[in-house]
Amino acid sequence: MKRGLLFLALAAIALQAAAQAPAASELFARADKGACLACHQLPAGAGPATRADVGPALSGARMRSLGRARLAAILQDPAVDNPQTVMPPFGRHRILTRAEIDALVEFLNALP
């Protein structure tokens, strides 16, 4: 009985946290979460239009060719692959949580 109540309480907390989590497209634009759009362009109609060109344009085909694991690793700490990068280590510096990184990876893979 106690285990069942504990499970229900934990499930309720998890659902509440998930409901409060920002959408990946919102994370992409939020200044407190790295403001990806400051450096990257999205395909037309996939999000806010920018003229940013510091980082590469994020086309869906390119994102899918990198693969989910590599995208997650890049968001975690891009300096591992490219020591000269100006992209912040979002995961290592705890700018993004693991769940937020996973959400962004899914967002990037779904781009046109």
N, C-alpha and C positions, 0 to 999 in steps of 0.2 A: 504494500500500500504506500509506504513512504517513498519507494523508488518511483512509483507511478506519479505521485505528486511532485517529486523532484523533477522528473522528466517533463511534466506539463509546465512547471515553472520555468525550466530552462528553455523549452520550446517557445513559450510566450516571450521571453526575453530576446531570443534569437529573432523571432518574427518582428518584434518592435524595432530592433536594431536594423534589420533588413529594410523595413519600411522607411527608416530615417536615412538610409544610405543614399547619397546622391547618384543620379544616373550617370553612366560613363560619359555621355555626351556633355553633361554638366561639368564633370571632373575635368574634361578636356579644356574647358574655358575658365575654370576657377583660378584666380590668382593665388589663393592659398594652397592650391594643389599642383602648382607648377606652371599654370597658364600655357599649356602646350601650344595653343593657337598663337602665342607671341612669336613662335619660331617656325611652326609648321602650317601648311595649307591642307585643307580637306578637299575632296572632290566636290564639285558644284552640287549644291543641294543636300550635302551630307552634314552640314553644320555651318557655323558662322564663316562668312567669306572674309579672308584676310589677304594681305599682300606679303605676308611673312615669307622670308626665304633664307633664314639662318640655317634651318634644318631642311631635310628633304620633304617634298610634298608626299603626303601619306595616301597613296592610292591603295585600294583594296587588294589588287593583284600583287603589288609589292609586299604588302603586309602579310598576305597569305603565303607568299614564297619564302618569307623569313621563318614562318612557323611560330606557333604559340609559345613554345619554350624559349626560343631565342628572343621574341618580343618581350616576354616577361623578364628575361635576363637583362635586356637593354634598359628596360624601365627600372629595374632594380639597381643597376650600376653600369651605365654605358661606358665608363672608362676601362672596364675589363677588356672590351673589344677594341676600343679606340682611346688610348691615353690622352690624345689631343682634343677630345670632344669638349664642347662648352655646355653640353646637356647635363643638367644636375643628376646626381644619383638619387632618384626619387625614393627608392626603397631603402637604400643604405642610410640616407639622412632622415628617414621616417616622414617624408613629405606625403607619401602614399602608403597605405596599409597593403598587405598582401591581397586582401579582398578587392581593394581599389585597383591594384595592378591587374589582377585577373579580369576585372570588369572592363578595364581599358583594352586589354588584349582582345577580349571578345568584341568590343566596339570596333577596334582597328581591323579585325578579321572580317567584320560584316560590311566594311566600306565598299562602295561600288568601284 
